[in-house]
Amino acid sequence: MARVAFVEIPLFPLRTVLFPGMPLPLQIFEERYKAMTRELLDRGGEFGVLLIRQGSEVGGGAVPYAIGSTATIEESQEIQGGRFALTARGRRRFRLKRMLPSRPYPFGEVEYVTDDEWTPDPRLQRALETVRATFPVYFRMALSLSDQWARGMKLPSPPHELVNFLAPWIQVDEHIKQRLLEIEPAVDRLAQLAEVLDDLLTRTREQVTEHQREKYAGLGSGN
């Protein structure tokens, strides 16, 4: 997999895994991140979002995972007390090589991860067919648990884009999403997503059955 030269970027450890293309709403209230936001709004550029492995979002000292996604600010609004309401969007995956001294917000030296040039093969095709068939069924069932309906969703074709597009929608622990972000070969990322969706489909089907049982329990008791 190709790499590029190391670059230095601001870092924002969070309790959320950010995928390329994924929107990210943020409320900025810590002084160090308000300073980061002002600088990014002035000069542009990307900041890196990393899932916290240990520690807290607030107050510093968080230990993040090494793989994250960069983001750029798309919308911003300064609100009461000098805080910011932001909408950012994930751009590209990166690997954290080392933390740098704070400025006063976290800064790090990173290398961008370039998606591999995948080629069709039987394993990739099987995983692709599983994901494209399983996700719509899972998504409809997951929405039905809150009595919502799903509209058709156009899915991207390239494997890396497909994983990045679907992973934010699945209801799993963030550490499982982190694994989906970290895997590098397209075929392995897609195969892992297919495995996660297969497990989710089984569990969600059981939840839907129980939801329907509770929803309609007693409807015929007055007859």
Backbone torsions as a table, in degrees:
resi	resn	phi	psi	omega
1	MET	NA	133.3	-176.9
2	ALA	-71.2	148.6	175.6
3	ARG	-127.9	160.8	174.1
4	VAL	-117.9	173.9	-178.7
5	ALA	-62.6	154.3	178.9
6	PHE	-65.6	144.8	176.2
7	VAL	-133.7	160.1	178.8
8	GLU	-107.7	126.8	-178.8
9	ILE	-137.4	155.6	171.7
10	PRO	-66.2	150.0	-178.8
11	LEU	-123.5	145.0	179.8
12	PHE	-133.3	90.7	176.6
13	PRO	-68.7	132.8	-177.8
14	LEU	-137.3	173.6	174.2
15	ARG	-91.0	17.1	-176.0
16	THR	-126.2	138.6	171.6
17	VAL	-87.6	125.9	178.8
18	LEU	-103.4	129.5	176.0
19	PHE	-105.9	152.5	174.2
20	PRO	-55.2	132.4	-179.2
21	GLY	89.7	-12.2	-175.3
22	MET	-82.8	131.9	174.7
23	PRO	-73.0	148.4	-176.8
24	LEU	-138.9	102.2	174.3
25	PRO	-77.2	139.0	-177.3
26	LEU	-137.4	142.0	169.2
27	GLN	-110.8	116.6	-176.2
28	ILE	-102.9	116.0	-178.4
29	PHE	-130.7	-20.2	176.6
30	GLU	-74.2	141.2	-176.5
31	GLU	-57.7	-40.2	-177.7
32	ARG	-65.1	-37.0	-179.8
33	TYR	-82.6	-23.4	170.7
34	LYS	-65.9	-39.7	175.8
35	ALA	-63.1	-42.6	177.5
36	MET	-60.7	-44.3	-178.6
37	THR	-62.5	-45.1	-179.5
38	ARG	-60.7	-42.0	179.8
39	GLU	-66.1	-41.2	178.9
40	LEU	-66.2	-38.7	178.3
41	LEU	-67.2	-31.6	-179.9
42	ASP	-74.9	-44.3	-171.0
43	ARG	-113.6	-7.6	-176.6
44	GLY	77.9	-166.6	178.5
45	GLY	102.8	177.9	-175.8
46	GLU	-108.6	154.6	168.1
47	PHE	-125.6	158.9	-175.5
48	GLY	-103.3	134.2	176.4
49	VAL	-107.0	127.2	-179.8
50	LEU	-127.7	138.3	174.6
51	LEU	-70.3	135.2	178.4
52	ILE	-75.4	126.8	175.3
53	ARG	-85.8	-43.2	178.3
54	GLN	-142.6	147.7	175.8
55	GLY	100.6	-169.9	-173.1
56	SER	-115.1	154.3	174.9
57	GLU	-66.1	-32.5	-171.8
58	VAL	-102.0	135.2	170.5
59	GLY	96.9	-6.0	178.3
60	GLY	88.0	169.8	177.3
61	GLY	88.2	0.7	179.9
62	ALA	-68.7	141.3	176.3
63	VAL	-104.4	114.2	-176.7
64	PRO	-95.3	165.5	166.5
65	TYR	-67.6	165.3	-174.6
66	ALA	-89.0	-18.1	-178.6
67	ILE	-107.9	130.0	178.0
68	GLY	-146.1	-168.1	176.6
69	SER	-128.4	141.9	173.0
70	THR	-76.8	161.8	178.5
71	ALA	-143.6	154.7	171.5
72	THR	-124.2	150.6	-179.7
73	ILE	-80.8	124.9	178.1
74	GLU	-100.3	-36.1	179.1
75	GLU	-139.2	146.0	178.4
76	SER	-147.9	148.0	176.1
77	GLN	-146.1	124.9	175.7
78	GLU	-83.6	128.8	-175.1
79	ILE	-120.1	-175.9	-172.6
80	GLN	-52.0	135.6	177.9
81	GLY	81.6	14.3	-179.6
82	GLY	76.5	10.5	176.8
83	ARG	-77.2	167.8	179.1
84	PHE	-128.5	139.6	167.7
85	ALA	-106.6	118.3	-174.2
86	LEU	-120.5	152.8	162.6
87	THR	-122.6	116.8	177.5
88	ALA	-111.7	170.7	178.0
89	ARG	-141.8	135.5	178.8
90	GLY	-64.7	144.3	-176.7
91	ARG	-118.6	-59.7	-175.1
92	ARG	-152.7	152.0	-179.7
93	ARG	-75.4	150.7	175.9
94	PHE	-145.0	162.6	175.7
95	ARG	-116.6	126.4	177.8
96	LEU	-77.3	121.6	178.7
97	LYS	-90.7	-42.0	176.2
98	ARG	-163.7	149.2	174.5
99	MET	-78.2	146.2	178.0
100	LEU	-114.7	165.3	177.7
101	PRO	-56.3	142.8	-179.8
102	SER	-63.6	153.8	-174.3
103	ARG	-132.7	31.3	1.5
104	PRO	-88.5	-4.9	178.7
105	TYR	-83.6	162.3	-177.9
106	PRO	-60.6	143.5	178.5
107	PHE	-136.4	149.4	-179.8
108	GLY	-149.3	159.9	174.1
109	GLU	-97.1	125.2	-173.0
110	VAL	-132.2	163.8	168.3
111	GLU	-126.0	138.6	179.7
112	TYR	-78.4	142.7	179.1
113	VAL	-98.1	120.6	179.6
114	THR	-93.3	126.5	179.1
115	ASP	-58.9	136.7	-179.4
116	ASP	-69.6	154.6	176.7
117	GLU	-83.1	98.6	-175.5
118	TRP	-77.4	151.8	175.1
119	THR	-127.4	142.7	-178.6
120	PRO	-59.4	137.1	171.6
121	ASP	-151.6	165.6	-175.2
122	PRO	-56.4	-41.4	-178.3
123	ARG	-65.9	-42.5	178.0
124	LEU	-63.7	-42.4	-178.5
125	GLN	-64.6	-40.9	178.5
126	ARG	-63.3	-44.7	179.9
127	ALA	-64.6	-40.8	179.8
128	LEU	-62.9	-44.8	179.5
129	GLU	-64.9	-39.3	179.0
130	THR	-63.7	-47.0	-178.6
131	VAL	-63.4	-45.4	-175.9
132	ARG	-69.9	-26.1	177.7
133	ALA	-86.6	-36.0	-172.7
134	THR	-81.0	-41.9	-173.5
135	PHE	-59.0	-47.6	-179.8
136	PRO	-59.0	-37.1	178.9
137	VAL	-66.9	-47.5	178.0
138	TYR	-59.4	-45.1	-175.0
139	PHE	-64.3	-41.9	177.9
140	ARG	-62.8	-42.6	-179.4
141	MET	-67.2	-40.8	-179.8
142	ALA	-62.3	-40.4	178.4
143	LEU	-68.8	-33.9	-178.2
144	SER	-65.3	-20.9	178.2
145	LEU	-65.7	-24.1	174.7
146	SER	-113.0	23.2	176.5
147	ASP	56.8	40.3	174.9
148	GLN	-109.1	162.3	178.7
149	TRP	-117.9	143.0	-179.7
150	ALA	-99.1	136.0	171.5
151	ARG	-91.2	166.7	179.3
152	GLY	-60.1	143.8	-178.6
153	MET	-126.2	124.5	179.0
154	LYS	-81.0	119.7	-176.2
155	LEU	-97.4	137.6	177.5
156	PRO	-68.2	157.5	-177.4
157	SER	-90.1	-45.5	-177.7
158	PRO	-59.6	135.5	-174.4
159	PRO	-55.1	-48.1	-179.3
160	HIS	-61.6	-42.8	179.1
161	GLU	-64.3	-37.1	179.5
162	LEU	-63.7	-45.5	178.3
163	VAL	-62.7	-46.5	-179.4
164	ASN	-61.9	-33.5	-178.1
165	PHE	-75.3	-40.9	-173.2
166	LEU	-87.1	-33.6	-173.6
167	ALA	-55.4	-39.8	179.3
168	PRO	-62.8	-20.9	-176.0
169	TRP	-85.2	-18.9	-172.7
170	ILE	-83.3	142.7	-175.3
171	GLN	-94.5	82.3	178.6
172	VAL	-136.0	168.1	177.7
173	ASP	-60.4	146.8	-178.1
174	GLU	-61.5	-27.0	179.9
175	HIS	-70.9	-27.6	173.3
176	ILE	-70.7	-41.1	176.0
177	LYS	-62.5	-37.4	178.7
178	GLN	-59.7	-39.9	178.1
179	ARG	-62.5	-40.6	178.1
180	LEU	-65.2	-31.0	177.3
181	LEU	-73.1	-36.9	-171.7
182	GLU	-75.9	-36.1	-174.7
183	ILE	-59.5	135.9	-173.4
184	GLU	-99.2	-53.5	-179.0
185	PRO	-62.5	137.3	-177.1
186	ALA	-56.9	-43.0	-176.4
187	VAL	-64.6	-37.4	-179.7
188	ASP	-72.5	-38.7	177.0
189	ARG	-61.8	-45.5	-177.0
190	LEU	-68.1	-39.5	178.6
191	ALA	-64.5	-38.6	178.0
192	GLN	-66.0	-42.0	177.4
193	LEU	-62.8	-40.7	178.0
194	ALA	-60.3	-40.9	179.5
195	GLU	-66.0	-42.8	179.1
196	VAL	-63.4	-43.9	-179.4
197	LEU	-65.6	-37.8	178.9
198	ASP	-61.7	-42.9	177.6
199	ASP	-66.6	-42.3	179.2
200	LEU	-62.8	-38.7	-179.0
201	LEU	-61.8	-43.4	178.8
202	THR	-62.2	-48.4	-177.5
203	ARG	-67.9	-38.7	-178.7
204	THR	-70.4	-35.2	176.8
205	ARG	-60.9	-40.8	177.4
206	GLU	-65.3	-39.8	178.9
207	GLN	-65.5	-39.8	179.0
208	VAL	-64.4	-42.8	178.7
209	THR	-58.9	-44.8	179.3
210	GLU	-67.3	-39.5	178.7
211	HIS	-61.9	-44.2	179.8
212	GLN	-66.7	-37.8	178.8
213	ARG	-62.3	-45.1	-179.8
214	GLU	-69.5	-37.4	-177.0
215	LYS	-64.7	-40.8	-173.6
216	TYR	-102.8	4.8	179.1
217	ALA	-63.0	130.4	175.4
218	GLY	83.8	-0.9	-178.9
219	LEU	-63.2	-28.9	-178.8
220	GLY	-97.7	7.9	-174.8
221	SER	-69.5	-21.8	-178.9
222	GLY	-90.8	0.4	-177.4
223	ASN	-87.7	NA	NA
